[in-house]
């Protein structure tokens, strides 16, 4: 690491800054220039909601889990492929129903105890029992009784039905140490304990955290994983304003910034020592509507708003992006490029507005957005102007991410409009379709309230169908039905935009959750 881009921080300095709640942009540069360790600074606007790998979701949670916990397999490459993690090898039966995983004998938890088949079985059963977090990926595919430990180093899955994307979803089901969680079960299967404690085997562990300020991870001294870089730790620094993230990157006060806007990327074009990453990714941005309670329970009002929306304005504000054509990202299996979707048409908007209870408007809707996320703030203002065409006012309220997640738990607390980025964790339409439109996801941020039995049936049929041609046909029907229901304003497909210092080595782009940085391979 060159002297011009060397940033380390003493434990005393970190504790002092965290305790004071200071933003990273105000940190004296000298604190990052002390010798003795390599600490990667990642600037992000999103807090980590909790430390439980079976309940937490969002890109910040994904960052945390990918570095503190281990799954059976990880994902790497472009196009993305499953690679060994806790499992060093695996076999699949000819009918696609039975998978057998051999665990790496070197794998151990932070406690020093080995990772066993019992830990894997316990983790999958716990995830399914809690029915939160990423468990939707395996629900109705994996059943608790059909995950078994053949022996301490072997785990067998007998799937309830074929699932073409099974290996692709496993990187998001993380393994906890059974003994550690059971010792702290309480009355909620250890959820309270895992809010602020961990039971992982990943290459990093929690050293310090201050909600709203920073989360510091330190390298496990005797980490069992191979192929690691030279990092001693990483700080997930909360920086709400994207412009501040950019300035930190330019000034050498952060190594990676994950929330940059197109304007930020343009400003960084010739910045010395900065590398821009602008890559296509299955990353949708839509605005969810409260289809269950309030004015937008009326499908006619949802359609009126869908036709009134200024899509060109949304695209212009996005910069490096393309407009969505319905619920699925362009180019993914089953995507219908000829799908008829909503585009700005005020005559059609007024036609559907005339069918509502208040055809003249004169009421106010509420929209949340992530505090400090400039892109979402701009889109909220575009919706404000769009709704004025229908004589509808819009109350815009910025919230921190954990508060936004909490608002999704009930139709009563969910706002009328709720902006959502969704990045595919695996390159299959099931990732977007199931997470964003299946009713079992109600209460979560990806799909707080929308439910339709016909859509559920299509999603379930598609995820268990092995024949690609049949899957494409099913997803064609799915897209048409969702567009007809108008639960979302279908926005843009944004390219992933990351900025990093050129001192960051051995980073490779993978087009799934690329803002949830896996830091183990990296060096400074």
Buried (B, 14 or more C-beta within 10 A) or exposed (E): BEEEBBBBBBEEBBBEBBEEEBBBBEBEEEBBBBEEBBBBBBBBBBBBBBBBBBBBBBBBBBBBBBBBBBBBBBBBEBEBBBEBBBBBEBEBEEEBBBBBBBBBEEBBBBEEBBBBBBBBBBBBBBBBEBEBBBBBBBBBBBBEEBBBBEEBBBBBBBBBEBBBBBBBBBBBBBBBBBBBBBEBEEEEBBBBBBBEBBBBBBBBBBBBBBBEBBBBBBBBEEBBBEEBBEBBBBBBBBBBBBBBBBBBBBEBBBBBBBBBBBBBBEBBEEBEBBBBBBBBBBBBBBBBBBBBBBBBBBBBBBBBBBBBBBBEBBBBBBBBBBBBBBBBBBEBBBBBEEBEBBEBEBEBBBBBBEEBEBBEBEEEBBBBBBBBBBBBBBBBBBBBEBBEBBEBEBBBBBBBBBBBBBBBBBBEEBBBBBBBBBBBBBBBBBBBBBBBBBBBBBBBBBBBBBBBEEBBBBBBBBBBBEEEEEBBBBBBBBBBBBBBBBBBBBBBBBBBBBBBBEBBEEBEEBBBBBBBBBBBBBBB
